[in-house]
């Protein structure tokens, strides 16, 4: 052997070790993960610029980590959005844009080489995985209908070491999801309910308080195991009904709550793009019934937004308690925290009360990522990112190998970088439409008979998407359409045009 070879090898090893230590600076190889899902949470927090809503705990989390101002979900409905999260994939089949996707794709399936979910992959790599609340579609992880008794069929049968849900006085998961303080629920009252409630009860008077209690207990157990964990906590609110303890309603002066500045169908848009409000209509004692023909009164709009804000403040307080417990157990220095909203919500915008559309209001949601300790400088990230990016991000940060090709890309370069350049694209899907968001434009193509079937909005000039400019900007449509077509699954081409 030549004399210089050992020196050369030692140099290579030293460089490799230095490089690894640089990549993993201020973090362990396998940190814990605390994943918090909040249902229907559009980016309506103080940190995002809302000066009315009271969200001190989520704002503080964002200020200590990275928060994303342009995060978009793949599908604007709960189950399908969460399926893209769990698989790291955009929709490939029609079932992938349906709330029943977990029932069809993972429930009742034998374990395979390919993990059924992000959580399953963490479990296979030595993590203890615990789920609490709504993380897939069903709120207790079991397959059954709203009016049925719980089955023993798990939505993600191979993912969780433990799945915990305390339904309390509501007895079943779905009853708890649509809970009223009395112990009744939307189903038991046969939809003869209001879409809001302010009750003089403690935090435990609604199911989200019970979810928090379970999470606090599980954190203590996980601390004792001294093994890396993935803890998923899925809060219900601010999903309908907008029910929260009165003390959170009392944080607001309803008369000072602004209503939507765009309560009309956008110009040059067919009403079918806005879509129906069937979810809202399940609350048949609503003070007023919204429609696309006319907006509800300003007073009622304020009341509904008041309920949405109270529900957010309720969850914010619970999140604060959860994060405080993480710190008190001395777990915060080795735990990656992600707070994610599964989609947005129209609060009277475009005359709609609900999600289920391919507009910005439905597709943009909250995303906050806080690495352990002080691993990275806190920052506001304005680049376009997608829910499918979370899978590779968590794997890279936790030093896990990617199990199969993913559609997203890791967000760590954005978190680590000092650059403020806005870039990226996001793709979203629902029913008969596919939408693409770039830093400047949103373009949507519908496979339907109703015209226009192409919409283009310029977010530099029209951030509320009030006017479809596709007809007057055919050159830009032609430039973007091939990119949108490449991201369109084959099943769309079989839909009626």
N, C-alpha and C positions, 0 to 999 in steps of 0.2 A: 504493500500500500504506500502511495506517495505521502510525504510528511504533511503536505498541505491539506489532505482530505479530511482528517479529523477536525481541523480548524474550520474548514468550510462547512462541514456537517453541523458543528456546534453553532456556527453563525446562522445557518438556516433555521435551526431549532430555536435559537434566541429570537430571531426575527418573527418566527411563527408565534412564539409565546407572547412577544410584545404586541403583535397585531391582535391576537385574541384578547389580551388584557385591555387593549384600546377599545375594541368592539364592545366588551362586556364591562366597561368602566362603571363603577358604582352599582353594579347589579350582580346577583349570584347567577349561577348557571341555570338553575331551575327555581325561579321565584314563585310564590303563590299567585293565584289569580282570583280577584274578587270581581265578578261580572254582574253588574246591576242593569236589569232591563226595566224600562218604565213605559207602560202602554200608552200609545197615542200622544207622546210628548214631542210636539213640534218645538223648534228652538225658541221657546217662550220663557227665557230665564233673564235675570238681571244682567248676567255676563254677556248675553246676546243683544243687549240694548233696550230691553223692555224696562221702562222706569216705573211701572206700576206693580208688576208681579213681585212677590216677596219670596226669594229663593236663596237665602244667605249661605246655606250649606253646600248646595250644588255650585254656587258661584265661587265659593272658597276652594272647592275641589278643582274647578277649572283654572283658577288663578295659580294653583300650585302645580298644575300639569299642562296639558295641551288641550285646547278646545277648538273644534272644527266648525267653521261658520258655513261651510258648504258641503255638508254630509247628506247623501241621498240614499234612500233604500231602493232595493230592487223591485219590490212589489208593495203597493199601498194597502195591504190588508195583513192582519196579524200573523196568521199561520204561515203564509207564503213568505213573508218578509223574514220570519225567524228561520224558515227552512234554508233560505239563501245564506243567512248568518251561519247556521250550523254546518253547512256543506261547503261554504266558500265558493258557490257556483251561482251564476245567473240561471234563470229558467231555461230548461231545455225541452220540456214537455208541457202540455196544457195543464196537467195536474199541478205543476210547479207554481202556478199563479192562483191556486185555490187554497182556502183555509183547511181543506181536508188532506193536504199533501202529506203530512206526517202519518195519517191513518193509512194511506195507500203505499207510501214509499219505505217506511221504516217499521211501523207497528207490525208485530207478528212475524217479522223476518228473522231468519237464522243469522248468527254472527258470520261475517265474511271477512276476507283479507282487507278489503277497503273499509275504513271506519265509517260508521253510520253518521257520525257527527264530529264536530270539533271537540266536544267533551269526551267522546269515546276515544279519540286519539290521545288526549291528555291522560285518560285512565290507563290506556295501554302503555304509556310511558312513565308509569309509577306514581301518578297523581291520585290522591283521594278526591273523588268527584261527588259533590253534594248539590242537589237542586232544591230550591224552595220557591213555590209560587209559579207564576206564568213565565215559562222560558221557551217552551215549544209553542203549541197552540192551546191545548187543554191546560187548565190552571193547576191541576194536580198530576199532570203527566199521564193521564189515563184516557182511553178512547171510549167516549159515550156522548150521547146527545144532551142538549140543555135540559130536557124534561125526563131524562132517564136516570136510573141508578148507576153509580160508577161500575165499570167493568174491571177486570183484572188485566186487561191488555194495555201494555205500556206503549206510549208513543215512540220513545227512544229506549228500547229494551236493554241495550248493551252499554249505555252511556254513564249512568249514575250508579255509584256505590250506594248512595241513599237518596231517595227523593222524599221530601218532607212537605206536608201541607196540613195545617190545622184549620178545618172548615168551621170550627166553633159552633155556635147556635144555628148556623145555616146548613150544617150537616153534610153537604156535598160541595165539591169544588165549583161547579157551575152555579149553584145557588149562591155561594159566597161571591162569585164574580159579579153578579147582578144584585148585590145585597142592599137592603135597607136596614136602618138601625134597629128596627123592631124585631128583627130575626126573619122577616119575610123577604121575598125576592121577586124579581120581575116575573118569573115563571109561576110562582105560587099565587101571585095576584093577577095572573092572566093578562099581563100587559097593562092593567089599569093602574098605571103609576106615572109619576112625573119624572122628567129626565134630570132632576136635581133634588137634593135634600140637605138641609142644615139641621143637624141634631145635636142636642146638648149632651154629648157623650165624650168619653176619653178617647185616646188614640186607639185603644183596643175595641172601641165600639163599632169599628168597621174592620173588614178582613185584613187590610194592609197592616194594621197594627199587630195582628196575629202573625203575619208573615215576618215582620221585624222581630218579634219575640223568638220565633223559631230560628231566625238567622243569628241572633245573639247567642242562643244556646249552642248552635252548631259551631260557631267560631270558637267557643270554649273547648269543645270536643276536638276540633281540628288543631288547636294550639297544643293539646296534650299529646297528639300523635307524633309531633315533630317530624312531619313528612310533608312534602309539597302538596298543596291542595288547589283545586278549582272549585270555588263556591259561587254558584249562580243564584241570584236573588231577583225574582220577578214581581215587581209591584203592579197593582191593577190600575190605580188612578194615574192620570186623569181620564181613563176610559169612561164612557157613559155607563151608568148614570153619574152625573157630577155630584156625588155624595161625599161629604166630609164633615168632621166634627165642627160644630158652630164656631169654635175659637179661631179656626182658619178662615171662615167666612168673615169674621169680625176684623180681620186684618185690613179689609178693604172698605172704602166708601163707594158703594155701587154707582152713585151719581157721577163719580169722577173716572169711571172706567170707559175708555174710548171704545167705540165699535169699529167694525171693519170699514176701511176707507174705500173698499171696492165691492160694495154689495150689489153687483149686477153681473150678468153674463158678459164675458169679454166680447168686444167687437170682432166680428168675423169668425166667430166660433159657433158651431152647432151645439144646441143645448145637450145633446146626447154625450158630448165630451165631459160635461159637468157630472152627469150620471145621477141616479136616483139617491134618495136619502132613506132607504128602507130601514137601516139601523136606528135612525132617530125616530121613525114612525112607530117603533115598537113601544114607545112610551106614550100611550094613548091619552093620558091626562095632561099632556103638554099644554101650557097656557095658550099657545098659538101653534099652528102647524105651518112650518116653512114650505115654500115651493119655489120653483124656478119662474113662476109667473109674477110673484111679488114678494118683497122682503117682509120679514116680521117687523114689529114695532121696535123702535130704538130702545124702549124700556125693557122689552123682553130680551132683546139681544144683549143688553148689559147684564141682565140677570143670568143668562146662560154663560156669558164670559166670566162673570163673577164666580159661578160654580166651577168652571174650568180652572180658574186661577186658585180658588180655595183648595181644589183637589191637588194641584201642583204643590202648593205650600204645605199641605198635609204630607205628601210624599217627601218633599224636601226635608221636613223635620225628621222623618223616619230615616232618611239617608244620613242625616247628620248624626243621629244616634248610632247607626251602624258603623260609620267611620270613626266615631269616638271610641267605640268598643274595640275596633281594630287597633287603634292606637294604644288604648289602655292595656291590651294584651301583648303589646310590643310586637305586633305583627306588621305594622305599617311600613317598617324599614325593609321588609322583604316581600311586599305584596304589590303586584301590578293591579291597578284599579281601572275598570272601564265602566262608564255609564252611558247607556245607549237607549235612544227612543226608537221603537220599531217602525214608526212612520209619523207623518204630520197629521194635520186636521184643519179643515176649513171652519173657521169661526164666523160664519156669515160671509166670508169672502166668496165671490162669484155666486152669491145667493145660496151657497151650500152650507149645511151643517153636518159635517162628517168627513170621512176620508174617501177612499175608493175613486180616485181620479188620477190623471197623469199630469196634474198641475203642480207647481212648486209647493203650494200649501200642503198637499198630501205627501209629497215625496221627500221634502227636507225635514230632517229631525235632528235632535240633540246627539252629539257625540263628544265625550270627554275621556281622555286617557291620561292617567296619572301614574308614572313609573314609581317604583319603590324609592323611598328616601328623597334625595335631591339629585337623581341620576341625570336629569336634563333640565335645561333652563325653561321655565314656563313660557308658553307662547300661544298666540292666536294664529291659527292656520286657516288661510282663506282658499287654498287650493281645492279643487273639486275632488271629493273622495266618495267611496261607495261602501255599503255594508259588507260586501264580499271582501273588502280589504282587511277586515278585522281578523279573519282566519290566518292569513300569512303573517300579519303583524304580531299576533300572540305567539305563533310558533317561533318566529325569529327571535323575539325578545326572550322567550323561555328556552331557547336553544334546542328546539325540537325539529326533526326532519319533516319536510312536507310529504304527506303520504300519497298524494296524487296531484296531477296538474290542477291548479286553482285559477279562477278567473280574476281574482283580485291581486293586488300587490301590496307589499308591506308598507306601512305608514311610518316606519322608523326613520327612513331618510328625511321625511318632512319634519318629524319631531326633533331630530338631531341637527338639522340644517339651520343656518342663520339666514338663509334666503327667504325673501318675502314674495317671491314670484308666484303668481296665480296661474295654475295649469291644471291639466287633467280633464277627464270626461267621466260621466256617470250614465248608466243605462237602466231604465226602469220599464216595467211591463205590467199591464193589467187588461183583462178581458180582450178587447179587440184592438189594442193599441200598444205601440212601442215608443218610448220617449228617450231622447238624448239631451244631456245638459253639458254644455261647454262653458268656459269662463264667461262668455258673452251671451250665448244663445241657448234657448230650449227649443228643440224641434221634435214634433210628435207626428207619427204616421199612424192612421187608423185604417183597419181593414174592414170596411163597412160600406153600405150604400149611401149613407147621409154625407153630404158635402157641406163645407170643405172637409177633406180627409187628411190634409196636411196643415199643421199649425207651426208657426215660427214666431218666437217672442224674443225681443232684444232686451236683455236684462240691464244693459248699460243705460238705455233710455226709458225702459218700461219694466221696472223690477216687480211690479204687481201682475204682470202678464195681462194687461187690459186690452191689448190689441194684437190680433193675429196679422202679421205682416208678410205672410208667405207669398201671396199673389204679387206683391210689389218688390219682392226680393228673390226672384227665381234663380238668380245666379248663386246666391248663398244656399238656397235649398238644394240646388244641383251639386254643390260642393259637399254638403253635409250628408246627403242621402246615401251615397255609397257606404259611408261609415256606419250609418244607422242600419242599412240593409245587412251589413256583415254581422251585426250584433242581434239580428232578428232570427229567432228560432224557426225551424222549418214549419212547425205546426201553424204559424200565423198565415202562411200562404194558402192554407186550406180553408181559412175563414172567408165569409162572404165579403166581397169587396164592394 
